[in-house]
Amino acid sequence: MKNTSASTARVRTRDPERTKGQILEAALSEFAANGYDGARVHQIAKNAGCNARLIYHYFDNKERLYAAALRKIYSDIREREAKLNLDSLPPEQAVMRLTETTFDFFENNTAFLSITRSENLLGGRFISQMPEIQKMSAPLLDKITDVLKRGRAEGVFRSGIDALQLYISIVALSAHHINASHTLSATFGRDISSVTWRQERRAHVVEMIQNAVTLGESRD
């Protein structure tokens, strides 16, 4: 009788990149749902449709798989931001596009918020040992700094805005309503997870950030 499990493993190893991708996607879901401590390798293997031995073959252990998941979610958002080509856009449009993209990314990639929330509960244990994430994030701050400088030079942005402060404000305004959706909905008796409310929230966040950086009175 054939060893079906072993046969499946051999077939999958013929396309290692595909297999690794399937494992990583399953890991993202598991870590997002249960955090690092609650995630189970056997469940990741089951969801990926592979043998658990393949996970250890490609990623060595649970810690390295989790690190790979962190690297993946950060590279996804950094790649999305890089495609904006902020340095080629007029300053006001660059800030608007960055805000819209950040808001939409969190709206459609809740795994990012879940995993980073879990990592914060761990005290940043893993990400603090991953200098590559800081390295891939540095260019974004450089581009935001350049946008702010150009905006000041053109007389459309006020002075004294720090690039990191601005970006963290964009992130906070774009993510808090998702992280606290249940408690905010219960507290104020409104379903802030509804499509209509989220669309209103997006417009509000974009307007708030634009008003925060521009000179003069708020736009109508």
Sequence and secondary structure as in RCSB ss.txt:
>XXXX:A:sequence
MKNTSASTARVRTRDPERTKGQILEAALSEFAANGYDGARVHQIAKNAGCNARLIYHYFDNKERLYAAALRKIYS
DIREREAKLNLDSLPPEQAVMRLTETTFDFFENNTAFLSITRSENLLGGRFISQMPEIQKMSAPLLDKITDVLKR
GRAEGVFRSGIDALQLYISIVALSAHHINASHTLSATFGRDISSVTWRQERRAHVVEMIQNAVTLGESRD
>XXXX:A:secstr
   HHHHHHHHHTTSHHHHHHHHHHHHHHHHHHHHHHH  HHHHHHHHTS HHHHHHHHSSHHHHHHHHHHHHHH
HHHHHHHTT GGGS HHHHHHHHHHHHHHHHHH HHHHHHHHHHHHTTSTTGGG HHHHHHHHHHHHHHHHHHHH
HHHTTSB S   HHHHHHHHHHHHHHHHHTHHHHHHHHTS TTSHHHHHHHHHHHHHHHHHHHBSSS   
